[in-house]
């Protein structure tokens, strides 16, 4: 679905839309919570400027590529519960899309991340054929691993390696 030229995805419970400047406070609220960055300490934000910088980088990817990370909202609310989406990156000499999902811990355990991630992977299959979707996940982040599998990715042990915060297990689309 498009909304004013922007790609909006709709699922049974969620609406995924391009982030807007008004989402910076939500970005900051999520990523200053140590629980949200437990497995990726480099994502922890200490100042609102970090959230502004993230928004600018996300917005630039949208501007240049026409897709990116979406703000994830429940149908009955205008406040995002998290962010999920795709961003181009180079991985093992191939251009892929990185599958990202990060949610307010208050909304964990309800299947929202998996629902949003499935929508993003489905969008990629339709709009970016031939481009792999990759999720990089810490070995002890079992919840994130379940989200990746529910989104249709499979474990690719031969691609595991070190990332910013240590060993990353790799999940990919087939």
Buried (B, 14 or more C-beta within 10 A) or exposed (E): EEEEEBBEBEBEBBBBBBBEEEBBEBBBBBBBBEEBBBBBEEBBBEEBEBBBBBBEEBBEBBEEEEBBBBBBBBEEEEEBBBBBBBBBEEBEEEEBBBBBBBBBEEBBEEBBBBBBBBBBBBBBBEEBEEBBBBBBBBEEBEEBBBBBBBBBBEBBEEBBEEBEBEEBBBBBBE
